[in-house]
Amino acid sequence: MSSGSTTFERPAGFVAFVGAGPGDEGLLTLRGADLLSKADVVVLDQEAYGTLLRHCREGVEVVEAADEDAVSLRTVTAAKGGRVVVRLCAGDPMFFSSITEEVAACAKAEVDFEIVPGVPPATAVLTYAGIPAAVAVPEFRVVDATQVDDWSAHATGAGTLVIYNGVSGAVAIGKALIAAGRPDSTPVAISSAGTTTEQYTVVTTLGRIAPDLKHAGMTEPALIVVGEAVGMRDQLSWFETKPLFGWRVLVPRTKEQSAGLVEQLRSYGAVPEEVPTISVEPPRTPQQMDRAIKGLVTGRYEWVAFTSSNAVKAVREKFEEYGLDARAFAGLKVAAVGEATARALVQFGVKPDLMPSGEQSSDGLLAEWPPYDSMLDPINRVLLPRADIATETLVAGLTELGWECDDVTAYRTVRAAPPPAPIREAIKGGGFDAVLFTSSSTVRNLVGIAGKPHNVTVIAVIGPQTAKTAEEFGLRVDVMADRPSASALAAALAEYGAKQRQAALAAGDVPRRPSQTRRGARRRAK
């Protein structure tokens, strides 16, 4: 290549107009997520798309997209200063979008820009509503109601008509289409808050839009869908028919503890909210744990038994403090209670040798634990790193089996601070549809820091002991897991929700969430 050749490089600063999709944060494109991870400045409607900021690096500057003129100036200035700016846009930036002037401002200022397509509501919302708009129909037409003066041009044809920005004028639009020749029996669906857990769809006909929308409470963003494809919804609806669709579920655990549980609840259509009820803190004095770790390394123990993932974390942190790793467990037998505890051990690099085959509890572990045999076991001592409030059941049981136990306080559990006032009000006022109690302590602590859940709230518990504690606090237990695991508890709640939905449909009613049954809750018509 000659020394005089020319190369083109992207300037350090540029603007990316990224389609954020219709509402479901999972519909953001990979290109959009990649650009967000590199952004110095993000311009967005935080109420609508604030959750997408999780893709950004720490310290990113966030600008609210309220004043378009001010945003254009700020965007251009930032890009000229060598910064990467991501402007998040609703749906697809080139599909009924209002950012054309912002793009033009970049072009005029000779600022490099990129436009990243997003998933448009015209396809995504219909798919989430179970309406195959372009399947077995000859035409698919999308219009913006604010740009239409004469509806006669859209009244002909047998295809699907999708209307943006038309909810406030839906009744007038229906009358205009009928007047222009569209049969009044033509199926219509109006879907608001599409692709989110607030999605709500009313199915009607052109002739019945007025009475069927009267009490529906429809607001923008929403789409009106006109055409025979709407009739397929009964067979293809998959999103709004999830067992816990739209249920606001309280999970009284920390984000760290509840990650898998939250993801499982979301797969059922729920809206989980974590409210920590306990705070895990180090022991008041570290000497006991220091001696235990030293004994573990020097061969003092035959067994180490973990009854919680917090205990695994406490030991792991001590190992890291001393420069140790999982190899220090060589020659030791390891027992674990619970799936979460076993996962934490595996992540540490340790595979449990013993777990209860039935009930995941101290009693379940004791049922499997071998008695001490001096011929088989060179050492008769067991290390139990546990919480400061752990019961004596396991120690007593192991002692009866001939083992000596070092019951060591690995961490302390203290009651967490009360949640914010809106959460407390929702708990006591019936704003939550369900609460999941994974232990007796979560019952006691939640009531202690936030009050008793409202009587319309579904109470789901992990096992008999937790149920007993809930009842002692005057709570009605509606759901109990068939085995003591968080995953089984979420599945049991989903099964309960599915049965409630099926019962409502069988009775000819519209399925409603528990929170919608409390006095004063808004009720939507069929």
N, C-alpha and C positions, 0 to 999 in steps of 0.2 A: 504494500500500500504506500503511495507517495506521501511525502511529508505535507503536501498541500491539500490533502483530502479533508472533507468536511464531515463532522459527526454531529448528530443531534441528541441532546440530552434534555430530559424534563427539568425545568427550573425547580429550584428547591421548594418554592411555594406554589401551590395550586389549589383549586377548589373542586371537590367532588360532590355532585348533586346525586344523592343516593336514595333510591326508592325504599322506603321503610316497610312497604307492604300494607295490608289492610287492617292490621291490628294484632294478630298473633305474632309475638316476637320470634317464634320459630320459623316464620316465613321470610325472614331477612335473608338475602342471598349471601353466598360465601364471599363474593367480591365486596359486598357492603360491609360485612363483618371484618374483613381484612383491612379495609380502608379506615374503619373506626378504630382499629387497634393501632394505627399509625398516626391518627389525627392529633394535631396540636390544639385545634379549636373545633367544637361541634355546635352547630346551630340547629335547634329543634324545638318542637312543641313538647315540653317536658311532661305535661299531663298525659299526652297520648303516647309518647315514645320514650319516656324516661328510662324504662327498663332496659332499653338497648345500650345505655351507657355502660353496662357491665362488660361490653366488648372493648371499652377504652382503657388506655393505660392510666396509671395514677397521675394526677396533676393536670389532666386535660382541662382546658378552659371551656365552660359550657355557657352558651348564649341562648336566651329565650327568643324564639322566632315570632315576636309579636308585631313589631313594626318593620314591614318589608323594606321600606326605604333605608332605615337605619341599618338593617341587616345587610343589605347590598353594599353599603359603604364600608361597614365593618369587615365584611367578607373580603372585599377587594383589598382593603388596607392590610389585613392580616396576610393574605396571599402574597402581596407585593413585598411584605416584610420577610418573606421566606418561610412562612408557616403553612402547614397542611391543614386545610379547612374542609370539614365534611358538613354539608347541608342536608339534613334528613328531611325527606319529603313524603307526604302521605301517598300510599299506593305506589304508582309508577310516575316519575317526574314528567314524562311526556304523555300522560293519559289524564285529561281533565285536571291538569295541575295549574297552580297559580304562580309558579316560580319562573315563568318565561322571562319576566323583566329582570330577575336576578341573574339569569344566565346571560342575558343581553348586556347587563352591566359589566360582567366579567369579560365578555368579548370586546366591548368598547374600551375597557381599560387594558386590553392585551394581556389579561391574566389567563394562564393555562387552566383549562377546566375539563372535567370528565363527567358524563352523565351515565349513571348506573341504573339500569331498569329495575323495577320492583314488581312484585306480584300485584296485579290490579284487582280491586274489589269485584269488578265485573265478572271475573272468573272464580276468584277464591271464595267470595261470600256465597255464590251459588253452589259451589262444590261443598262447602261446609253446611249448607242448608239441604243438601241432597237433591239438588235440581240439575239434571244433565242438560244444560242450556243448548249445547251444540251437538247433541247426540240424536240421530234419527229425525232431525228437523232441517228444513231447507235453508233457514236463514237465522242469523244471530245479529241483532242490532243493538247498539249502545248509544244512548242519548243523554244529554244534560238538560234537565227540565228547565233550568233558568235560561236556556238558549232557544227554547221552542215556543213559537207563537201559535202555530197551526199544527194540531195533532193529526189532521187527516192523512198526512203523508206517512204516518206511523201506524195507521189503523188497518192497513192491508197486509196480506201475506199470512202464511201459517207458521212463521218462525217465532223465535223468542225475542221479546223486547225488554231490554234492561234499562231502567231509568235512574239516573243519579239525581240527587238534590230535589226529590219530588215529594217527600213525605207530607210537608205542609199543604201541598196542593193535590194530594192523592185523589180526593173525592172529585175535584174538578177535572183532573186528568182522566179518571175513569169515565165520567160523563162525556167528555170530549171524544174519547175513543169509541164509545158506543154510538154517539151521534154521527161519527164518521164511518160507521158500518161494522165495527167489531162487535160480535155477539156479546150480550150482557152475561152470558154463561161462561165466558172465557176465564180460565183459572188465573188467579193472581196470587203472588206471595210478596209480602213486605217484610224485609228482614233488617233489623237494626243491630248496631254494634257487632257486625259480622266478624267471624273467626275468633272472637273473644268469648270468655265464659259468661259474658253478659248478652250474648247473641239471643235474639228472640224473634221468632218468625210467625206471622199471622198469615194463614192461607184462606183465601176468600175467592170471590169472582168479581168481575168488573161491576156487576149490578149490585153487589153487597158491600162494597168498600166502606161506605159511610157507617152502617151499623156495626160492622165487624171491627172497625178501627176506633170506634167511639171511646172505649175504655181501655184501649191497648197501651196508651202512654208512649207511642212511638216518637222517637226523636232522631235527628241526624247524628252521626252518619248512618244512612240507611239506603237500601236499594229496593226498587219496585220491579218485580219480574212479572211479565205478562206473557202467557202462552201455554200450550198444552204440556210442555215439559214440566210445569209445576205439578202436574198430576202424578209424576214419578216419585215425588217426595216421600209418600207413604212407604215405598219400598226401599228407597236409597238414603233416607236420613240416618246419619251415623254420629254426628257431633252432638246435637241437642238431645239425643237419646242415650248418651252415656249415663251410667247409673248414678253418678254424683254430680251431674252437670250443673255448674253454677253454685254448688254448695260451698259456703264459706266454712272451712273446717279449721278449728283451733288445735294446734299441735303444741302442747306445753313442754317443749324441749328446745335446746339451742339449735342454731343452724347447723353446727358441726355434727350434732347427734342425729339430726332428723333429715339429712340430705336424701338418703334413699327412700325414706318414708314419704317425703314431700313429692319426690318425682313419681312415686307410685300413685299417690292421691291425684296428681295432675293428670295421669293417664286415665283416670276414671272421670275426668272433667271437673274435679273440685278445684277450689281456690284456697290452698293451705296458707295459714299464717302461723309462724312460729312465735311463741311467747315463752321465753325461758322462765322456769319456776325455781330452779336451783342454780347456784353458782358453785363451780368446782374450784377449790383453792388448795394450796399445798398444806401439809401438816404444820402445826404450830412449831414443832421442833423437828429438824431433819435427821437427828441422830439415829432414830429407830430404823428409818429407811436406809440410811448409810450402812448400818450394821447388816441389814438384810441383804443388800446388794453384795457386800463383801462376802457374806456367807454363801450366797448363791454361786459366786465365782470360785470360792475355795472348796466347794464340795460339801457344804453343811447339809444340803437338802436332797431328798430323793424325788420330791414332787414340788411343783409350783402350781397353785390353783387360782385362776382368774375368774371372778364372778361378774366383771363389768369391763366395758371398753375403756372406762376412765382409769381403771387399775392398770390396764395394759399401757395406756398413755403415760401414767405416772412412772412406771418402771422403765419405759423406753426413754423418758426424759432423763432419768437418773443414769441410765446407761450412757447416753450421749454426754452427760456431764463428766463421766469418768473415762470417756473415749472407748467405750465398749460397744459391741453390736450383738446381733442375734447368735453369733458363734459361742457366746458365753453360756447359752442354754445346752451346749453339747453334753450328753450324758444325763441330762435331767428329763423327767417325765412332766408333761404339761397338761393340765386339765382346764377346760373352759366351760362356762355356762352361758348359753345364748349365742344366736347367730352373729350378732354385732360384735361380741367379744371374740369369737372365732375369726371373723374377718379382720379385726384389728391385729390379732396375732399373726395371721398370714401376711398382712401388709408389713409387719415387722420382720418377717422371714422365719416365723416359727409356726409349725403345724401342730395343732393340739393332738395329744395322744389319747385323750379321753374326753368325751362329751356325753351328756345324758341322751339316751335314745328316745326318751319320752318327754316328760315335763322338764322344761328348761328352768330349773330352780336348784337351790341347795339340796332339797329333798331328792330331786331327780338325779343329781350328781352322786349323792350318797348311795342311792340304790345301785349305782354302777361301780362304785369305788371298791377296790379289792381290800380285804383285811390285811393288816401287816403280817408278813411271814418272814421270820428271822433267817430262814434258809434261802429265801428268794430276794429279799430286800436288804442290801448292805447297810442302808441308812433308814431310820424310822421317822424322819422329820419332814414336815410339810410346811412350805411358806405360803401364807395367805395374805397378799397385799390387797387391802380393801378400804372401803370408806369408813369414816369414823363412826357412822351410825349403823354399821352392818350388824345383823342379828347373830346370835351365838349358835344357831342351828348347825352350821357346817362344822364349827369347831367341836361341838359336843358329839356330833355324829362320827367324825374322824377319830376322836379320842376313844369312843366305844369300839372302833375297829382296830385299836391298838397303835394308832399314830400319835406322834407328838406334833403340836402345831405352834408355829410362830405367827400369831395373828397381828399383822403390822398395819398401822394406819398409813396408807399410801396417799390419801387425799381426804380433804374435808368437804362436806356438802353444806352449804348455807343457803338460806332462802334468798332468792333473787329480789331485786328491787321491783316495786309495782310497775306494771306496764303503763303506757301513756293513757290519759283519761279517755280518749275515744275507744280504746280497746276495752277498758274496764266497763264503760257504758254499754258496749256491744255485748260483752259477756253477760252482764246482768239484765240487759234489755231485750235479749233474744235476737241480736244481730248476727250471731253465729248459728249455723245450721247443725253443727255437730262439734263435739270435743272428744279428742282421743286421750285417754288416760293410760299411760304405759307402766305405771307403778302406783302404789299407795301414796308415796311421797308427792307425786305430781298432783294427786287429788288434794291432799292437805295444803300443799304450798300454793296451788292456784286459788283455792278458796281463801287462803290467808292473804294473798297479795292483791286479789282482784274481785273476790266475792263469788257467790254461787251462780253457776250458769242458769239462765232462764229455763222455765219448765217446758218450753217448746224445743229446746236444744236437745238433739239426740246425744245420749251419753254412751260412749263406746269404751270398753275396758279390756285390758289384756288378759285378765284371768280372775279366778274366784276371790283371791285376797284383795285385789284392787276393787272388785265389785263390792265386797263387804265394806271397805273403807268409804266408797262412794255412797253407799246406802246409809252409813253412819252419819254422813253429812246431809242426809235428806235428799239425795239425788236418785232419780229413777234410772236404773240401768236398762238400756234398750238393746245393746249389742255386746256380745262377748266373743273374743277370738277363740277358735277351736284349739289353738295351741299358743303358748305364751311367746309370741314374736310380734314385732311391730308390723312386719309384712302381712302376717295372718290377720292382725287387727284391722289394717286398711282394707284387706279383701273382705272381711266380715262386714265392714261398714258399707262397702260397695254392693254386697249382696243384699243388705237391708235396703239400700236406696233403690235397687232394681225392683225389689218386691213392692215397695211403696209406689213406685211409678206404675208398675203393672196393675196394681189394685186400683189406682186412680183411673187408668184408661179403661179397665173392665167396668168401672162404675159410670163411664161416660163423662168423667171429669178431666180437666186439664191438670197434669201433674204439677204440684207446687212444692217448693222447698219448705222445710220446717219453719224457717224464719218468716215465710210469707203467710203463715197461719196465725201469727200473733196479732193481737188487736192493734189496728192502726197501720198494719203493713199494706202496701199497695197491692191490689189484686188485678190481674190482667184477665180480660175476657177471652173466651175461646177464639 
